[in-house]
Amino acid sequence: MKKSRLEAFSDGVLAIIITIMVLELRVPEGHGWADLSALWPKFLSYLISFIYVGIYWNNHHHVLHTVRRVNGSVLWANLHLLFWLSLLPFVSGWAGESRFAPEPLTAYGVVAMLAGLAYTLFIRALLRSDSGNAVLSDLLGDFRKGYLSMVGYAVAIVAPFLGAWGSWVSGAMLVAVALVWLIPDRRIERVLEREPQG
């Protein structure tokens, strides 16, 4: 089956996720800079989550350019990924509201890790559904970044309970994982310039 409906649905869900996250940023009751600056944890949490959703959208978009067809397994794997991403507004709001307390930060790490695992399953489903696609196999066969990300997420989940600096370590790991994925695989763009896929 064609991939266009999968792309359109995914784009719509990701846009709604970002909209929900920004709606969590409430206007301060006061009118001074101090009132606004009190919202920094919520804004920081929103910013990190916005970047995460943007990374998933960008990489999802790039990967689907290499795919010729999808099947039911890919559709379910995509829904599984969207489920975990749809929880980002909740954990983002909770982490920001709590000023990055250990439990909310750990919950954020768990959701981020499960979204990462879901993305890995999505990629595997794509490889199985389009096994004759040499471009996709060559580009995505080595998934070291995915495994490295899982280690980063595991540290982010445990670190908040390891002492005074644990929340900082957790936040740094979440940002580090985002930086690893910030730029989509440029090999995809180079290959597609030479061999455009349908």
C-alpha positions in Angstrom: 0.0 0.0 0.0 1.1 3.6 -0.5 2.8 5.6 2.2 1.0 8.9 1.7 -1.8 8.4 4.2 0.8 7.2 6.8 2.8 10.4 6.3 -0.3 12.7 6.4 -1.6 11.1 9.6 1.8 11.2 11.3 2.3 14.8 10.4 -1.2 15.7 11.8 -0.6 13.9 15.0 2.8 15.5 15.5 1.4 18.9 14.9 -1.3 18.3 17.5 1.3 17.1 20.0 3.2 20.4 19.6 0.0 22.4 19.9 -0.9 20.6 23.1 2.6 21.3 24.5 2.4 25.0 23.8 -1.0 25.3 25.4 0.6 24.1 28.6 2.5 27.4 28.7 0.1 29.6 30.7 0.3 33.3 30.6 1.7 34.6 33.9 -0.7 36.4 36.3 1.6 39.3 36.7 2.9 41.7 34.1 6.5 42.0 35.1 9.7 40.3 33.9 9.9 38.5 37.2 6.5 36.9 36.7 7.6 35.7 33.2 11.0 34.5 34.4 9.3 32.2 37.0 8.1 30.2 34.1 11.6 29.2 32.9 11.3 25.5 33.9 8.1 25.1 31.9 9.6 26.9 28.9 12.8 24.8 29.1 10.8 21.6 29.3 8.6 22.8 26.3 11.7 23.7 24.3 13.4 20.3 24.9 10.2 18.5 24.0 9.6 20.6 20.9 13.1 19.7 19.7 12.4 16.0 20.4 9.1 16.1 18.4 10.9 18.0 15.6 13.7 15.4 15.5 11.2 12.6 15.2 9.2 14.5 12.5 12.4 15.3 10.6 13.9 11.8 10.7 10.5 10.2 10.1 10.1 12.4 7.0 13.6 11.5 5.7 13.3 7.8 6.3 9.9 7.7 4.5 11.5 9.2 1.4 13.5 6.0 1.0 10.4 3.8 1.3 8.4 2.6 -1.7 5.5 0.8 0.2 4.2 0.1 3.6 2.1 -2.7 5.1 -0.1 -3.2 8.2 2.9 -4.0 10.4 4.4 -0.6 9.5 1.1 1.2 10.2 0.9 -0.4 13.7 4.6 0.3 14.4 3.9 3.9 13.4 0.9 4.1 15.7 3.0 2.6 18.5 5.6 5.4 18.0 2.9 8.1 17.9 1.5 6.8 21.1 4.7 7.3 23.1 5.3 10.7 21.4 1.7 11.7 22.4 2.7 11.3 26.1 5.5 14.0 25.7 3.1 16.9 26.5 2.1 15.2 29.8 5.6 14.4 31.0 7.0 17.7 29.7 4.3 19.6 31.6 4.9 17.6 34.7 8.7 18.0 34.6 8.4 21.7 34.1 5.7 22.2 36.7 7.8 20.3 39.3 11.0 22.2 38.4 12.5 19.0 37.3 11.9 16.9 40.4 13.3 13.3 40.3 10.0 11.4 39.6 8.8 13.7 36.8 12.2 13.7 35.2 12.4 10.0 35.4 9.0 9.7 33.8 10.2 12.0 31.0 13.2 9.7 30.5 11.0 6.6 30.4 8.7 8.1 27.8 11.7 9.3 25.7 13.2 5.8 25.9 10.0 4.1 24.9 9.6 6.5 22.0 13.1 5.6 21.0 12.4 1.9 21.2 9.2 2.4 19.2 11.2 4.3 16.5 13.6 1.3 16.3 10.6 -1.1 15.9 9.2 1.3 13.2 12.5 1.2 11.3 12.6 -2.6 11.6 9.0 -2.9 10.3 10.0 -0.7 7.3 12.9 -2.9 6.6 10.7 -6.0 6.7 8.0 -4.5 4.5 10.3 -3.3 1.8 13.1 -5.9 2.0 14.0 -5.4 -1.6 14.8 -1.7 -1.0 18.6 -1.7 -1.1 18.7 2.1 -0.3 16.8 1.6 2.9 18.7 -1.4 4.0 22.1 0.2 3.3 21.2 3.4 5.1 19.5 1.9 8.2 21.2 -1.4 8.6 23.7 0.1 11.1 21.7 1.4 14.1 24.5 2.3 16.5 22.9 5.7 17.2 19.8 4.0 18.4 21.7 1.7 20.8 23.8 4.6 22.1 20.5 6.6 22.7 19.1 3.7 24.8 22.2 3.9 27.1 21.7 7.7 27.4 18.0 7.3 28.2 18.8 4.6 30.8 21.2 7.1 32.5 18.6 9.8 32.3 16.0 7.6 34.0 18.3 6.5 36.9 20.4 9.7 37.5 17.7 11.8 39.3 17.9 9.5 42.3 21.7 9.5 42.6 22.2 12.7 44.5 22.1 16.5 44.2 23.5 16.6 40.7 21.4 13.7 39.4 18.7 15.9 37.8 21.4 17.9 36.0 23.0 14.7 34.7 19.6 13.4 33.6 18.8 16.6 31.8 22.2 16.6 30.2 21.7 13.1 28.9 18.4 13.9 27.4 19.9 16.9 25.6 22.9 14.8 24.5 20.6 12.2 22.9 18.7 14.9 21.1 21.9 16.4 19.8 22.9 13.0 18.4 19.7 12.9 16.3 19.4 16.6 15.6 20.7 16.3 12.0 19.0 13.7 9.9 21.2 11.1 8.1 22.7 13.1 5.3 23.4 9.9 3.4 19.6 9.8 2.8 19.7 13.2 1.1 22.7 12.3 -1.0 21.3 8.9 -2.1 17.9 10.5 -3.0 19.6 13.2 -5.1 21.1 10.4 -7.2 18.2 7.9 -7.1 14.8 9.5 -6.2 12.4 7.0 -4.7 8.7 7.0 -5.3 
